[in-house]
Amino acid sequence: MSNFYNPNLEIDLDSPFTRDEKNKLIRRSYWMDKSDKSLLMLMGRGIGSQLTNDEKRAHLSDIGRSHLIEELFEPEILPPE
């Protein structure tokens, strides 16, 4: 079973991460209408920033955007000291 994020529906009933009893996204169109660039921003700095890396991977795979996983978790290269 995938490690999907489960939002607190008492706080955010309209969360775009909400899933039904069969673990299907309820607001799938919210995600499908976004460009790759928008999804990267949402997952890195927006509403997805609260998710664990495993939850982000599972979510991106579920919406058919697994090609963004490597880009989202690109290793940071630090300059020499």
Secondary structure as UniProt FT lines:
FT   TURN            9..11
FT   TURN            13..14
FT   TURN            16..17
FT   TURN            21..22
FT   TURN            26..27
FT   HELIX           28..32
FT   HELIX           36..44
FT   HELIX           47..50
FT   HELIX           53..62
FT   TURN            63..64
FT   HELIX           66..68
FT   HELIX           69..72
//
